[in-house]
Amino acid sequence: MEDVTLASAKARLSELVERAARGESIRITRRGKAVAQLSSLNKVRKPVELAALQALTAAMPLQPEPASEWLRRVRGDQRY
């Protein structure tokens, strides 16, 4: 983690935000004491296992009617 002074962070905010978005953590200091930290909000995504996805979808029942017909029927039932 890199320490950056508040004055430097103000001058280089765009650069520091880009670095934080790439996964780096940046600590902002004022008078030598840490006061804030920049880090990414995005969590690292785990890759999906193809075999597990195929097993999940194979276990799902098939729709008894096409989605367009189902949607028309549901919309028709909601009308008054």
N, C-alpha and C positions, 0 to 999 in steps of 0.2 A: 504494500500500500504506500502510495506516495503522499507526502505532506506538501501542501501548497498554502501560501499565505492568502489571507482574504483579499488583499490588494491584487495579488497575482491572479487569483481566481476570477475577480471582476474583469480583469483585462483579457483573460483567456477562457471565458465561460463556455463558448461554443466548442472549443477544442476539448475541454474537460468533460463536457456532456457527451460528446462523441466517444471519448475513451471509456466513460462509464457505461455507455450503451453497449460497447464491445465486451464488457465484463470486468473491466478494471475498477478498483475502488480507490477513491481519492479522498483524503482527509483534508479538510480546510481548517487552518489554524488562525488564531488572532492572538497576537502578543505571545506566541509560542505555545499556546494551549489549544487543543483540538476543540472546535465548536460545531462542526458539521461534517457530514460525509456524503459523497456522491457515489452512488452505486446503481447498477442496472435494476429495473423493476422486472424484467423478463426472467423467468426461471428457465433453466436449461431443459429443453424438451428431450424426453427419452424416446429412442426410436421404437416404433411399433414392430412387434414380432409378427411376421407374416403368417406363420403357422397358427398362432393364437387368434389372430383376426379371422382367418379362414374357418377355424373351429367355431368361433362365436357366430359368424354369419351362417354357417351350415346348421347350427342348432336353432336358428330362428325359423318360425313357421312362415310359409308363403302367404301372401295376401290372397283372400278368396276372390277379390274383385280388383279391377284396375283402380289406381289412385284417383283418376279423373272422375270415375263413376262414384266412388266413395265420397269424394269432396262435394259433388253435386247433390248427393243424397243428404249429406250432413247439412249443407247450406239450406236445402229445401226444408228440412225438418225444423230449422231454427226460425223460419219465416212465420209471420202471424197473419 
